[in-house]
Amino acid sequence: MAFVGKKFPDLNVDAMNEMGDTFKVNVLEEAVNNKKKVVLFWYPKDFTFVCPTELHAFQAAVAEFEKRNTIVIGASCDTPEVHFAWLNTAKDNGGIEGVTYPILADSNRNLASTLGILDITNETFNEETGVVTVEGDNVTYRATYIIDEDGIVQHESINNMPLGRNVGEYLRLIDALTHVQEKGEVCPANWEEGKDAMSANRDGVSSYLASH
C-alpha cells in the first residue's frame, strides 16, 4: 500500500536514544507539532552489516537535515534494549556509537505492518492446529519516508536488504520539496538546489526543454 499523498499513520512507537532513555514517538505528531519535515528510515536488523553504514551516514548528515528544518528518525523491529547495546558498541567494532537521533523500536511490528514493509512471504494457515507460519525474517526492508510539516508523506521508497541508501538523495528531495513549497514551481529530472525549476504548464516545460 502506497502512502504518498496521505497522512502518515498516527501510531505511538517505543524509541531509544543514545542516553538509554526509552520513550514514545509518534512520527506524525513529530512533523505536525514541531512544524518540521521528517525523514524516517527503516533498516532490517541491529548488529548487521549494511545497516551501521547507513546509520552513521545519516548521523554525518544530521546538521544538513537540521538546516533544512528536518528531523531524522531511524527505525527497526529490534527492542529498545538491543538498540541501546548497539549504541554502546564502538564504530570500529560494527556499532553505532555516536548516533544521536532517536531510533524506533517497533518490536510489536504495529507500524511496520501498517506500512507493509515487512519481509514476509508465503503466509500459510494450518486449519488443524490454528497456527500461522510465514517465510522470511519478519523484519523490515530499507524503507524511507519523507513527511512534510502537515504530516503528509511526500516520498516513499523501499530497497531490498543488500542495497544501501544514498543519504544525499534525501537531502536533494527535501530541497526540491522546499522549493515547490516556497516557489510554487516544479522540479525536473536531476534538479538540485540552485538549478532551474519550471512552471507546471505547457509554456513552462517548453521553455525549460528549449534551454536544457
Phi, psi and omega per residue, in radians:
M1 nan 2.195 3.134
A2 -1.461 2.441 3.134
F3 -1.895 -0.054 3.138
V4 -1.034 2.308 -3.130
G5 1.484 -0.010 -3.120
K6 -2.063 2.844 3.038
K7 -1.117 2.441 3.031
F8 -1.177 2.552 -3.113
P9 -0.965 2.422 -3.095
D10 -1.609 1.435 -3.086
L11 -2.341 2.480 3.027
N12 -1.602 2.346 -3.100
V13 -2.318 2.481 3.036
D14 -1.067 2.578 3.084
A15 -2.516 2.808 3.135
M16 -2.280 2.522 3.016
N17 -2.082 3.140 -3.039
E18 -1.202 -0.229 3.117
M19 -1.523 -0.095 -3.117
G20 1.533 0.240 -3.141
D21 -1.517 2.280 3.001
T22 -1.742 2.298 -3.093
F23 -2.659 2.970 3.135
K24 -1.641 2.430 3.050
V25 -2.208 2.288 3.002
N26 -1.992 1.875 -3.018
V27 -1.040 -0.730 3.115
L28 -1.029 -0.799 -3.137
E29 -1.186 -0.598 3.091
E30 -1.006 -0.729 3.131
A31 -1.244 -0.921 -3.002
V32 -1.247 -0.811 -3.075
N33 -1.215 -0.571 -3.130
N34 -1.655 -0.096 -3.093
K35 0.934 0.845 3.132
K36 -2.271 2.730 2.945
K37 -1.358 2.723 3.098
V38 -2.254 2.329 2.902
V39 -1.850 2.005 3.098
L40 -1.924 2.085 3.127
F41 -2.126 2.290 3.118
W42 -1.745 2.529 3.053
Y43 -2.357 2.780 -2.988
P44 -1.184 -0.963 -2.985
K45 -2.632 2.551 2.939
D46 -1.191 2.771 3.076
F47 1.007 0.676 3.064
T48 -2.065 -2.524 -2.807
F49 -2.035 -1.156 3.077
V50 -1.185 -0.592 -3.010
C51 -0.961 -0.855 -3.116
P52 -1.135 -0.500 3.101
T53 -1.129 -0.628 3.130
E54 -1.260 -0.761 -3.138
L55 -1.088 -0.689 3.089
H56 -1.201 -0.625 3.131
A57 -1.143 -0.730 3.078
F58 -1.159 -0.668 3.104
Q59 -1.084 -0.733 -3.140
A60 -1.085 -0.423 -3.101
A61 -1.790 0.092 -3.078
V62 -0.961 -0.751 -3.124
A63 -1.102 -0.638 3.111
E64 -1.188 -0.677 3.063
F65 -1.139 -0.714 3.141
E66 -1.089 -0.656 3.080
K67 -1.045 -0.464 -3.094
R68 -1.729 0.328 3.098
N69 1.015 0.745 -3.031
T70 -2.230 2.346 3.086
I71 -1.668 2.396 3.046
V72 -1.789 2.299 3.065
I73 -2.345 2.233 3.027
G74 -1.635 2.921 -3.129
A75 -2.842 2.478 2.921
S76 -2.660 -3.072 -3.138
C77 -1.725 0.198 3.041
D78 -1.250 2.854 3.135
T79 -1.412 2.832 3.074
P80 -0.999 -0.641 -3.110
E81 -1.144 -0.674 3.107
V82 -1.195 -0.713 3.048
H83 -0.964 -0.810 -3.084
F84 -1.125 -0.679 3.091
A85 -1.088 -0.705 3.139
W86 -1.209 -0.669 3.105
L87 -1.122 -0.382 3.130
N88 -1.760 0.228 3.068
T89 -1.813 2.265 -3.065
A90 -1.066 2.609 3.136
K91 -1.016 -0.717 -3.096
D92 -1.330 0.056 3.032
N93 -2.076 0.376 3.091
G94 1.494 0.162 -3.098
G95 -1.668 -3.087 -3.110
I96 -2.109 0.515 3.062
E97 -0.961 2.323 -3.105
G98 1.814 -0.220 3.074
V99 -1.311 2.268 -3.029
T100 -1.987 -0.271 -3.125
Y101 -1.392 2.739 -3.136
P102 -1.186 2.602 3.102
I103 -2.141 2.066 3.114
L104 -1.162 2.469 3.086
A105 -2.050 1.373 -3.047
D106 -1.475 1.003 -3.003
S107 -1.189 -0.428 3.039
N108 -1.497 -0.071 3.038
R109 1.113 0.378 -3.140
N110 -1.102 -0.824 -3.113
L111 -1.302 -0.761 -3.139
A112 -1.064 -0.670 3.107
S113 -1.162 -0.734 3.121
T114 -1.066 -0.681 -3.141
L115 -1.348 -0.315 3.115
G116 1.276 0.665 -3.038
I117 -2.014 0.274 -3.128
L118 -1.496 2.529 3.107
D119 -1.397 1.408 3.139
I120 -2.255 2.242 3.074
T121 -2.366 2.759 3.031
N122 0.893 0.962 3.071
E123 -1.261 2.230 -3.111
T124 -2.256 2.616 3.132
F125 -2.099 2.165 3.111
N126 -1.594 1.933 -3.053
E127 -1.147 -0.542 -3.123
E128 -1.238 -0.739 -3.071
T129 -1.717 -0.321 -3.084
G130 1.311 0.269 -3.087
V131 -1.679 2.331 3.030
V132 -1.735 2.233 3.068
T133 -2.118 2.638 3.133
V134 -2.339 2.765 2.947
E135 -1.774 2.652 -3.066
G136 1.876 2.921 -3.074
D137 -1.515 -0.116 -3.112
N138 1.007 0.630 3.007
V139 -2.076 2.998 -3.028
T140 -1.527 2.629 2.896
Y141 -1.254 3.103 3.120
R142 -1.460 1.349 -3.113
A143 -1.613 2.500 -3.120
T144 -2.352 2.386 -3.128
Y145 -2.257 2.376 2.942
I146 -1.942 2.134 -3.062
I147 -2.055 2.321 -3.085
D148 -1.507 -3.092 -3.031
E149 -1.174 -0.253 3.081
D150 -1.727 0.085 3.129
G151 1.455 0.215 -3.132
I152 -1.596 2.333 3.106
V153 -1.294 2.101 -3.134
Q154 -1.800 -0.331 3.115
H155 -2.607 2.486 3.115
E156 -2.587 2.238 3.099
S157 -2.562 2.695 -3.118
I158 -2.388 2.136 3.020
N159 -1.772 2.595 2.977
N160 -1.256 2.949 -2.963
M161 -0.948 -0.751 -3.037
P162 -1.372 -0.124 -2.951
L163 -1.767 1.761 3.123
G164 -1.257 2.659 -3.082
R165 -1.532 2.781 3.016
N166 -1.772 1.852 -3.062
V167 -1.066 -0.577 3.136
G168 -1.031 -0.500 3.132
E169 -1.168 -0.578 3.131
Y170 -1.302 -0.567 2.997
L171 -1.110 -0.745 3.124
R172 -1.092 -0.741 -3.137
L173 -1.147 -0.649 3.088
I174 -1.171 -0.709 3.056
D175 -1.030 -0.755 -3.138
A176 -1.135 -0.768 3.116
L177 -1.069 -0.750 3.125
T178 -1.107 -0.707 3.111
H179 -1.076 -0.773 3.114
V180 -1.068 -0.763 -3.126
Q181 -1.113 -0.730 -3.006
E182 -1.543 -0.601 -3.024
K183 -1.817 -0.321 -3.116
G184 1.286 0.185 3.071
E185 -1.697 2.922 3.040
V186 -1.883 2.728 -3.022
C187 -1.885 2.076 -3.095
P188 -1.314 -3.131 -3.138
A189 -0.993 2.432 3.078
N190 1.130 0.294 3.132
W191 -1.101 2.464 3.009
E192 -2.376 2.767 3.129
E193 -0.904 2.259 -3.134
G194 1.703 -0.267 3.104
K195 -1.537 2.918 -3.120
D196 -1.209 2.381 2.923
A197 -1.860 -2.897 -3.106
M198 -2.678 2.799 3.056
S199 -1.312 2.535 -3.092
A200 -1.509 1.135 3.074
N201 -2.671 3.088 -3.069
R202 -1.073 -0.756 -3.141
D203 -1.126 -0.663 -3.133
G204 -1.091 -0.827 -3.117
V205 -1.242 -0.619 3.113
S206 -1.116 -0.785 3.138
S207 -1.122 -0.739 -3.131
Y208 -1.137 -0.816 -3.113
L209 -1.173 -0.553 3.134
A210 -1.163 -0.526 -3.068
S211 -1.817 0.047 3.135
H212 -2.289 nan nan
